[in-house]
Amino acid sequence: MKIIKLLIVLFVVVLIGWGIYYFLVGRFYESTDDAYTTLHTTNISAQVSSHAAISYLHDNEQVNKGQLLVKLDDRPFVSTLQQRKADLDSARADLEYAQANYDVQLKTIEEYQADVVSAKATLLNSQQEFNRYQTLVNKGVSSRESFDQQQMTYSVDQANYLKAKAQLITEKEQLKTLSAKIDQSKSSVVSAQAALGQAELNVAYTEIRAPMSGYINNRSVEPGDMVQAGDTLASIVSNDRPWIVANFKETQVGHIHPGQAVDISIDAYPNKTFKGHVDSLASATGSTFALLPADNATGNFTKIVQRVPVKIVFDKAVTIPAGLSSEVSVHVQ
């Protein structure tokens, strides 16, 4: 009986102690142990397929942005590049040839236009002579033989004029064909330039460089390996200031706002408390981006408290690996 009374007293004391703690301290904090350190991380991937000729990757090594990490065998791409240069030179030569033919045709048309003008002038003169002889014949002044000869000359000049006009039309149609050939040659040049640009890019892609400064992790390539486009060869973890991603329950985030002070405890540093502040709150819960998000509109429904990611930044620069378990307490008042 005394033991039961003692337990009751202890329970009451604990309950009172917890109430006092909550009233004086606990209600001013929102805490969670669902928190992890985070750093910017990027994967180093190949953009072309080839054998790895040289690898400068070393585990945990610090690299700088733009530093050469892997050199792929570039011989197939250099060969293609030379072929694309030759294709471009050929396309440009075709364009120059087509333009030269077009210019020659313009001069030819000028000559035929002159022929038409000359033929028209000759025809007008013949017509005037024909009309004059016709008048003389009607008056009996000229012989019929002279009139017939002039009529034949007039008919020949008419035919020559029509022939010159027809030839001019034909040459102008030929000019349209040559103009279309120029357009086609220009398109070929543009296509060859694009192919050359892609070939130059492919050669450049054989040198895989660091997209940012940081430390090499997850290395997975050795010299001689066959690398496929899109393969991840390693990862770079940034050497910038880390931050904390803390997943608070949705019932907690109503009291959390950017700028609030945060106490941070990291399991890897058990005797140290870091200071930080709330940077921002995510605009969606973690389950929103799940591979198979919950569909609460179907079948039975079970309410599950969701968690909202909160970004917490350190007040001072620290050097901490990514992915460390942490506990955070936000000063909500």
Secondary structure by P-SEA (a helix, b strand, c coil): caaaaaaaaaaaaaaaaaaaaaacccccccccccbbbbcbbbbbbbcccccccccccccccccccccccccccaaaaaaaaaaaaaaaaaaaaaaaaaaaaaaaaaaaaaaaaaaaaaaaaaaaaaaaaaaaaaaaaaaccccaaaaaaaaaaaaaaaaaaaaaaaaaaaaaaaaaaaaaaaaaaaaaaaaaaaaaaaaaaaaaaccccccccccccccccccccccccccccbbbbbccbbbbbccccccccccccccbbbbbbbcccccbbbbbbbcccccccccccccccccccccbbbbbbbbbbbbbbbccbbbbbccccbbbbbccc
